[in-house]
Amino acid sequence: MKYAIAPVLLLFSMLSHAAPFIAIGDLRLYLANSGTTSSGPIKEYLPSGEKLESWNRLASIRIFSNLTDPNAYLEGLGKQVTKDNPAAHYQILRNASGVVVLDFLTFSDLSIPQPYAEWNLMKASYVPGEGLVLYQYAMRIYMFDDTLPQKVIAERQKVLTPFSQATFLEANGS
């Protein structure tokens, strides 16, 4: 009998030490990278099975300790995206709850071996004593053609409300 219990205990032990994740609606994204940049801490999350080198969906949390105005940051970032890439488009959305979301589509350099389009949602808040906290959800499309607009619209319709409501609080599990 004690030998039958050992695999169950091993499985329970493995599950209790599973990777931290965040949820955006029904999508679970698992911690893939945690570190510090020159502007502050960053955590990046991916769906199970994806890698940072070639992800399709990514969520991140960044803290900018020297910034305090979420709306100014999002507006400035939108303008910078279109300045850096004239083919990019952005819009600032505000829901009924007052959540402000930057929604933009940009493109990698087409001369790289695997060019992509990248659609992003970002929201920000100021946390006293921490700084500006930026929350991001992004989708990369590596093979894009005339169906790109429909892919982005479908993802936006699926993810915009859950993203706006997401707390980005980490949980542990499989």
N, C-alpha and C positions, 0 to 999 in steps of 0.2 A: 504493500500500500504506500509506503513512504517513497518508493521509486516512481509511482504514478503522480505524486504531488510535485516532485522536482521540476518537471517540464512546465507545469502550471505556474509555479513560483518564478521560473526563469522568464516566461512570457510576461507575467505581471511586472517583473523588474524592468524588462525591455520597454514596455509600454509607459511605465512611469518616468522613464528617462528619454522619451521621444522628443523630437525637435520642437522648439517653440514655434507657434504660428500665429498669424493674424487672419481674420476673416473679413471678406468684403462680400456681403450677401452669402451665397452658398459656396463661394470660392475660398478655399484655404490656401494660404501662401506661407511657406515655411522659411524660417531664418536661414539665409544662405551666406550672409556676410555682415559683419559688425566691425566697425572701426571708427577712426577719427580722421577727418580731413583738416585742411588748414582753417576751414570755417566752422568746424565743430563735428559732433558725432553723427554717424549715419548707420542705419540698419537697412538691409535689403532682403526682400522676401520673394520666393519663387514658388510656383506650384510644384508639387512632388514630381520628380523626374527631370526637371529643367535645370540647366546650368547657367551660371553668370556669363559664360562665353557666348552663349547662343540662346538666350531666353526668348519666349514669346509673350509672357506676361510677367510683370514685376511690380511689386509695391515697395515703397521705401519711406523711411522716416528720417528726416534730417533736422538738426537743430543749429540755428545760426544765433550764437549768443550775443552778437553785436547788432541784431535787427529787432525792431519792435512793432512795425506796422504791416500786418498781413496783407491788407488790400493794396497798399503801395508796392509791396514786394511782388504780388501776383501780377499786377498791371505792368510793372517794369519788366518782369520776366517775359510776359507775352510780347511786349514791344521788342525786347532783345532777341527773342526767337525769330521774329519776322525780319529783324535787321540782319541777323546772322545768316538767315536762309530765306530769301525773298519768295520762294515757293511755299513757305509755311503759312498757316492760317491759325488765328487764335480767336477765342471769344471768352468773355467773362460772364459767368452765369451766377444768378442769385436765386436761391429757392425761397419758398414761403417762410422758412425758419430763419432766413438771413444768412445761411451758409453760402459763402462766395467760393466759386470753383473756376479755376483757369482750365480751359479745354483747348488743346491745340494739337495740330498735326504738323510734323516736320519730316525732313528726309535726310538720310545720310549722304555723304559724298557718293555719287553714282560710280566713281572710278574704283571704289574699294571692291575686293573680291566678292563680298556678299552684301550688296546694297539693301537698304531697308527703308520702309516708312515707319515712323513711330508716332503713335497717338497717345496723348497724355491727359490725365486729369490731375489737378493739384489743388489742394486747399491748405490753408495755413491758419495758425492761431498764435497769439502771444501768451506765453506762460511766464509770469513774473519770477525772476530768479533763474530762469532757464534761457529765455530768448524766444525767437520766432521758431515755431515747430512747423515744418513743411511735410505734408502727407502727399504721396504720389501713387498713382496707379498708371501703368503704361502697358501698351501692347505694341509689339513689333511685328511687322509683316515683311517677310524677307522676299517673297515672290509677289510683286504687286503689278497690277495691270488695271484695266478699265473697271474691274470689280472692287477696287480699293474703297471708293466712297461707300458702297453698300456694306462692306465689311466693317468700316468705322462706324457707320450709322447703327448697324446691328449691335455692335459692342457697346456703343454709347447708350442705346435704349436698355440694354441688359444691366449695365454697371453704374450708370450715373446716380440713380437714387440710392442703391446700396453703398456706393462710395461716399456720397454726401452724409449718410447716416453712420458710416463705420467709425468705430472708436479707436481702431488701431491698437487696442490693448492686446498684449501677447497672452496666449494660452499655451498649455502644454498638452501634447497628445499626438496621436498618429494620424 
